[in-house]
Amino acid sequence: MNETIQPLNPIAFSLGPIEVHWYGIIIGSGLALALFLAIREGNRRGLPKDTFADLMLWAIPIAIISARIYYVIFEWDYYANHLSEIPKIWNGGIAIHGALIGSVITTIIFAKKRGLSFWKIADIAAPSIILGQGIGRWGNFMNQEAHGGEVTRSFLENLHLPDFIINQMYINGTYYHPTFLYESIWDLIGFFLLILLRRVNLRRGEMFLSYVIWYSVGRFYVEGLRTDSLMLGSLRMAQTISIVLIVVSVGIILYRRTKQNTIERYLDQSN
């Protein structure tokens, strides 16, 4: 039976010589939905009308470029001999931590130039970001990448997964952990938790920092199952960065709560 399993076609359709990959469609769909939700919430929270639309014109391309650069840096032994492969992100190979670094730096500069609060923009965007990440992981599914170690078919069946997921996890004669799914579910749960946190009216910045903490906890676990981790010596980079982000985020929250008593809150309308 296993020998007859065919993976899903990663190419959605072709326009002449141009092949449109599901990876790009899924990533693009996640970005579009995230932008729509951020714009709607930004309007509710009193940001200037075109704030997120203008920001995304810079943040999206910079995030994609920085995500690719981050990945290529840690896989340089391969790309040094395959320079033509560097721009081919449709074949996979972008790192979310690289994207976050690029987008955060872009947002800080953008907010300063517009006279807006970086923390307010980041808080509003947080649920959108993690939702986009959760959707984007299905691009990895289509490419049969970002999976975990070997498992049996019965293990996957015991997770009550549909056949199309189980079959797609059959790669070169072996079944693998669907770590893309674990992270996607974690991200979607995080999205709904962040939506609930809006009602708590946290101090400004704490929505975004809560997102960073939630995502990093889940990523640390999932990364431990993956077989394609970017490494720095014997360290898995994603796990190392996740720990740093958790510690820094908790530290910022505690510092601001004990040393800064006049911080505005999420529902405040000031920019």
Buried (B, 14 or more C-beta within 10 A) or exposed (E): EEEEBEBEEBEBEEEEEEEEBBBBBBBBBBBEBBBEBBBEBBBEBEBEEEBBEEBBEBBBEBBBBBBBBBBBEBBEEEBEEEEEBBEEBBEBBBBBBBBBBBBBBBBEEBBEEBEBBBBBBBBBBBBBBBBBBBBBBBBBBBBBBBBBEEBEBEEBEEEEBEEEBBBBBBBEEEBBBBBBBBBBBBBBBBBEBBBEBBEEEBBBBBBBBBBBBBBBBBBBBBBBBBEBBBEEEEEBBBBBBBEEBBEBBEEBBEEBEEEEEEBBEBBBEEB
